[in-house]
Amino acid sequence: MTAPVKVGVVGCGYWGPNLVRNFRSLPDCRLEMMCDLSEERLDHLRTLYPEVRGEASFEHMLNGAGLDAVVIATAVQMHYPMARASLLAGKHTFIEKPMARSSRECEELVALARRQGLVLMVGHTFLYSPVVRRIREIVESGDIGEIRYISARRLNLGLYQKEINVAWDLAPHDVSIILYIMEEMPVSVSCQGSAHITPGVEDVTLMGLTFRRNRSALIHNSWLDPKKVREMTIVGGQRMIVYDDVEQMEKIRIFDARVERPPHYDSFAEFQYAYHYGDMYVPYIKQEEPLRVECQHFLDCIRHGREPLSNGVQGLELVKILEAADASLKQGGSTVPLGTAGPWGGAMARAGNGDQRMISAGGEQKRAPGGAEAIGSGVVGCELAH
Ligand SMILES: NC(=O)c1ccc[n+]([C@@H]2O[C@H](COP(=O)([O-])OP(=O)(O)OC[C@H]3O[C@@H](n4cnc5c(N)ncnc54)[C@H](O)[C@@H]3O)[C@@H](O)[C@H]2O)c1
């Protein structure tokens, strides 16, 4: 495909306009249409982008605009019906996170996209962040040693949702990053939470993921916190990485810190833990807007017939984790086995998809699990919203 990819974006509320802005600015894309039920939202976007058609009917957008691809940025309960209709209409389809409301819906979409021979991509935006890609490179290099655990905090005041709890809203970002770094699915999930404002809709959750080899992750999400916090700590046997996405310049700090237990001692009195405090350093990372890289990746996958890094199978795996978290919440936080333990994106690898490509921090070609390669781009960027 050599002509510009004709794209339409449905859902122009809070997040959709960021997708509109990015697709409109990419040279190998023609943003043909913006769709929203709200005339007010359409009027606002028409003032920003008068050359792009605004449309209130999703059906008209699918059938009347000659689009190659549809980007879905509506609330999660609309993802499945809209993505299904889009794939049945023969459009490559991008769905915002979380992919759908249930793993059954995700499985159906994955199968449908395969049958139709269309690209299906999910908006796991942080996988396209140079910072997250650098963290994975550092971990892969062995510099921090074997990962012991990862802890993540994603907190702020609101934005409250009625249909989904805070884990479905915010944890997709943390879980997608953690799976990308761990390169495997957890063995089990547990989740505790409480609903303080909307009855039955948890606004604070604490999720635990257990991995093989005594590795684990803890994720704290909240809509009820005065401060915007986006932090992740990756604790390795040799060093520790602290990632603060709210920081403007020094988003990653690497601490040469560890605790060692001497292997031999004669009596308990002689037993001493060895605390090691070394240097802290901040690696340089070229800034790029993750969303722009993500949108470009979607276009590249369409043009070259490739499988996206954040494809439908990864969307499905993430939704399985959210479902297990819901089940655990209902049981007061008990451990829910996943039954899908194995390599991250493993279902995709098992399906024989060897042509996946991914993006690396330095812009160089890079192999990924399951035989993937990487391509970079170079645009100065802005922060992610969540
Ligand atoms: N990747 C990220 O970093 C990121 C950040 C924020 C939100 N999101 C995701 O983006 C999606 C949208 O979130 P949001 O906060 O923008 O929601 P929102 O409620 O602000 O916007 C949704 C829009 O969809 C429109 N809409 C609903 N039904 C429609 C229909 N049938 N036809 C046309 N338009 C319709 C609504 O009028 C509304 O304007 C969610 O899946 C969310 O999780 C992703």
The ligand as an SDF file (V2000), in Angstrom:
LIG
                    3D

 44 48  0  0  0  0  0  0  0  0999 V2000
   -3.8300    5.3390   25.9260 N   0  0  0  0  0  0  0  0  0  0  0  0
   -4.0040    6.2210   26.8880 C   0  0  0  0  0  0  0  0  0  0  0  0
   -3.0420    6.7320   27.4870 O   0  0  0  0  0  0  0  0  0  0  0  0
   -5.4080    6.6100   27.2610 C   0  0  0  0  0  0  0  0  0  0  0  0
   -5.6330    7.7330   28.0740 C   0  0  0  0  0  0  0  0  0  0  0  0
   -6.9480    8.0660   28.3830 C   0  0  0  0  0  0  0  0  0  0  0  0
   -8.0080    7.2930   27.9280 C   0  0  0  0  0  0  0  0  0  0  0  0
   -7.7420    6.1980   27.1570 N   0  0  0  0  0  0  0  0  0  0  0  0
   -8.8620    5.3670   26.6600 C   0  0  0  0  0  0  0  0  0  0  0  0
   -9.5590    6.0810   25.6470 O   0  0  0  0  0  0  0  0  0  0  0  0
  -10.9260    5.6630   25.6420 C   0  0  0  0  0  0  0  0  0  0  0  0
  -11.8210    6.8920   25.7500 C   0  0  0  0  0  0  0  0  0  0  0  0
  -11.6340    7.4800   27.0070 O   0  0  0  0  0  0  0  0  0  0  0  0
  -12.0700    8.9990   27.2800 P   0  0  0  0  0  0  0  0  0  0  0  0
  -11.6080    9.3200   28.6390 O   0  0  0  0  0  0  0  0  0  0  0  0
  -11.6660    9.8720   26.1380 O   0  0  0  0  0  0  0  0  0  0  0  0
  -13.6830    8.8610   27.2840 O   0  0  0  0  0  0  0  0  0  0  0  0
  -14.7410   10.0360   27.0840 P   0  0  0  0  0  0  0  0  0  0  0  0
  -15.9870    9.5610   27.7230 O   0  0  0  0  0  0  0  0  0  0  0  0
  -14.1500   11.3550   27.5120 O   0  0  0  0  0  0  0  0  0  0  0  0
  -14.9530   10.1240   25.5150 O   0  0  0  0  0  0  0  0  0  0  0  0
  -15.6680    9.1630   24.7960 C   0  0  0  0  0  0  0  0  0  0  0  0
  -16.3740    9.8600   23.6430 C   0  0  0  0  0  0  0  0  0  0  0  0
  -17.0300    8.8610   22.8520 O   0  0  0  0  0  0  0  0  0  0  0  0
  -18.2550    9.4070   22.3830 C   0  0  0  0  0  0  0  0  0  0  0  0
  -19.1720    8.3230   22.0050 N   0  0  0  0  0  0  0  0  0  0  0  0
  -19.7830    7.4380   22.8380 C   0  0  0  0  0  0  0  0  0  0  0  0
  -20.5790    6.5900   22.1060 N   0  0  0  0  0  0  0  0  0  0  0  0
  -20.4410    6.9580   20.8170 C   0  0  0  0  0  0  0  0  0  0  0  0
  -21.0100    6.4880   19.5960 C   0  0  0  0  0  0  0  0  0  0  0  0
  -21.8780    5.4670   19.5670 N   0  0  0  0  0  0  0  0  0  0  0  0
  -20.6670    7.0960   18.4370 N   0  0  0  0  0  0  0  0  0  0  0  0
  -19.7900    8.1460   18.4520 C   0  0  0  0  0  0  0  0  0  0  0  0
  -19.2360    8.6550   19.5800 N   0  0  0  0  0  0  0  0  0  0  0  0
  -19.5530    8.0660   20.7370 C   0  0  0  0  0  0  0  0  0  0  0  0
  -18.7620   10.2390   23.5460 C   0  0  0  0  0  0  0  0  0  0  0  0
  -19.6990   11.2330   23.0940 O   0  0  0  0  0  0  0  0  0  0  0  0
  -17.4680   10.8470   24.0950 C   0  0  0  0  0  0  0  0  0  0  0  0
  -17.2150   12.1220   23.5490 O   0  0  0  0  0  0  0  0  0  0  0  0
  -11.0780    4.6780   26.8040 C   0  0  0  0  0  0  0  0  0  0  0  0
  -10.9690    3.3830   26.3200 O   0  0  0  0  0  0  0  0  0  0  0  0
   -9.8890    5.0140   27.6940 C   0  0  0  0  0  0  0  0  0  0  0  0
   -9.4750    3.9220   28.4970 O   0  0  0  0  0  0  0  0  0  0  0  0
   -6.4880    5.8590   26.8000 C   0  0  0  0  0  0  0  0  0  0  0  0
  1  2  1  0
  2  3  2  0
  2  4  1  0
  4  5  1  0
  4 44  2  0
  5  6  2  0
  6  7  1  0
  7  8  2  0
  8  9  1  0
  8 44  1  0
  9 10  1  0
  9 42  1  0
 10 11  1  0
 11 12  1  0
 11 40  1  0
 12 13  1  0
 13 14  1  0
 14 15  2  0
 14 16  1  0
 14 17  1  0
 17 18  1  0
 18 19  2  0
 18 20  1  0
 18 21  1  0
 21 22  1  0
 22 23  1  0
 23 24  1  0
 23 38  1  0
 24 25  1  0
 25 26  1  0
 25 36  1  0
 26 27  1  0
 26 35  1  0
 27 28  2  0
 28 29  1  0
 29 30  1  0
 29 35  2  0
 30 31  1  0
 30 32  2  0
 32 33  1  0
 33 34  2  0
 34 35  1  0
 36 37  1  0
 36 38  1  0
 38 39  1  0
 40 41  1  0
 40 42  1  0
 42 43  1  0
M  CHG  2   8   1  16  -1
M  END
$$$$
